[in-house]
Amino acid sequence: MKNYRFHKGVVQLPGGQRQLVIGTAPRQYLDSRGRWKDIETDLSETAKSFNLSKSAFLAQIPKKANGTILFGNVGTEFRMKPVCQAVDGILSSPNVVTYSNAFGPGINIQIKVGSKGIKKWVVIKKTSQKKLTFDFEICCSGLPDLKAFAAKETGAIVGVDGIAEKNVFPDQKLIVNDDVVTAVSHVNAWDGDGRHCTIPVDSSILKENGKTILRKMIGIPDNAVFPITTDASISVGSGAWDATLGQTSATWAGGRDAVQGIVTAGASSINAAVDSFMGFMFSAYRAAMTFDTSGIGSSLAVISSASLWISRKYIGAPGQVIRLVPFETVNESGYATTDYNISHWGTTQLATGDLTVNDVGFSPQTITLVAAGFNKINKVGNTMLGFREVNWDIDDVQPSNYRGVGIESSESGSSTDPQLTVNYYIPKTIPLVNGSLIS
């Protein structure tokens, strides 16, 4: 049994109705006495660290930037120690610690604790250097030996001050309490003024002087938009509850209809339903969400209404249109590269209509599901839903520029992740002599 769950239990409504609200980020944890308690992400301060205790995992954030960050969950312990200056950290918000100038003038470290893990940002506010290297000593217990990897990706990292989780696709993801430690890369981001630059990032894990080092090397182009933010996330599990699945190819068919794609489960605070033609390459991205609706608990339940709450931002020009559609995974325990295959994605509208986004910035949106959406809800298991861009992906029209919508993911936390609300009732049933049931 997991020591966390994605809802806060069933709520009894008038008239025999019941309600279950499920997110893609954890809502409650199991305490030492076996009771479900709400996750609280506020950090408490001690003489040596900032601590998290009311959660599915343990986190200790050091007072000094060059101290050891401790993350623990179900017999697994992960430690990360920045190789940087010993500057003091301050609690810049209830769940964020900031170390100013930790990697030199104008280069800060920020650590945020969320409902499913922690994020570590390196924020480059300004630099004249063309290449920067950041080292972190890391150590895991309860996991196999770390295997060396090298992941090189070009990612657009944009000028957003402070905590940049809403505006940057992280290039590094560390998965704790799984059978491997992996790195996940992703591209495409934006800033509020439409500025854009491409930042080359090399990530590697290597052995040096008996220590295991996570090394990040970042190139700074002449047209860099500051501040530049890059991060690493550490989660309680595989982060398999929402994802972007995408592919890029020299042809539109090669991207849209590829047998396999790139999976960014748990790697970004934004999941995207985006199609594009950029630099002679075509890309298609689809947003996937998995909701644990087993809390309904009976296949006999009758759904009276359901809605999906999201926080989203348009990407590209106004008038972006996306559709909530059926989606299926190869294996419900996590997303696979083959889940991108178009055979796993439907075109049927599961909501009252397509979602058109014209406003700037992040905005909440409640989408009302229709009967086709009710039928997709698994009352005793997981419910899988997806978003696809309509005009190019669903209609299979070759893109001419960049179009789509971003959806805040479980990495953004339990206040802005996708939330599925299901209202239902359990009919009273009487068995007949022939074994059938009547209400």
Secondary structure as UniProt FT lines:
FT   STRAND          4..5
FT   STRAND          11..12
FT   HELIX           14..16
FT   STRAND          18..23
FT   STRAND          28..30
FT   TURN            32..33
FT   STRAND          36..38
FT   STRAND          44..45
FT   STRAND          49..52
FT   STRAND          58..62
FT   TURN            65..66
FT   STRAND          69..73
FT   TURN            74..75
FT   STRAND          76..82
FT   STRAND          88..93
FT   TURN            94..95
FT   STRAND          96..99
FT   TURN            100..103
FT   TURN            105..106
FT   STRAND          107..113
FT   STRAND          117..124
FT   STRAND          131..141
FT   STRAND          150..156
FT   TURN            165..167
FT   STRAND          172..175
FT   TURN            192..193
FT   STRAND          198..208
FT   TURN            209..210
FT   STRAND          211..219
FT   TURN            222..223
FT   STRAND          228..235
FT   TURN            240..241
FT   STRAND          242..249
FT   HELIX           252..256
FT   STRAND          262..263
FT   TURN            265..266
FT   STRAND          270..278
FT   TURN            279..280
FT   STRAND          281..292
FT   HELIX           293..296
FT   TURN            299..300
FT   STRAND          302..316
FT   STRAND          320..327
FT   TURN            332..333
FT   HELIX           337..340
FT   HELIX           342..344
FT   STRAND          355..357
FT   STRAND          363..369
FT   HELIX           371..374
FT   TURN            375..376
FT   TURN            379..380
FT   STRAND          382..389
FT   HELIX           390..394
FT   TURN            395..396
FT   STRAND          402..408
FT   HELIX           410..412
FT   TURN            414..416
FT   STRAND          419..425
FT   STRAND          430..431
FT   TURN            433..434
FT   STRAND          437..438
//
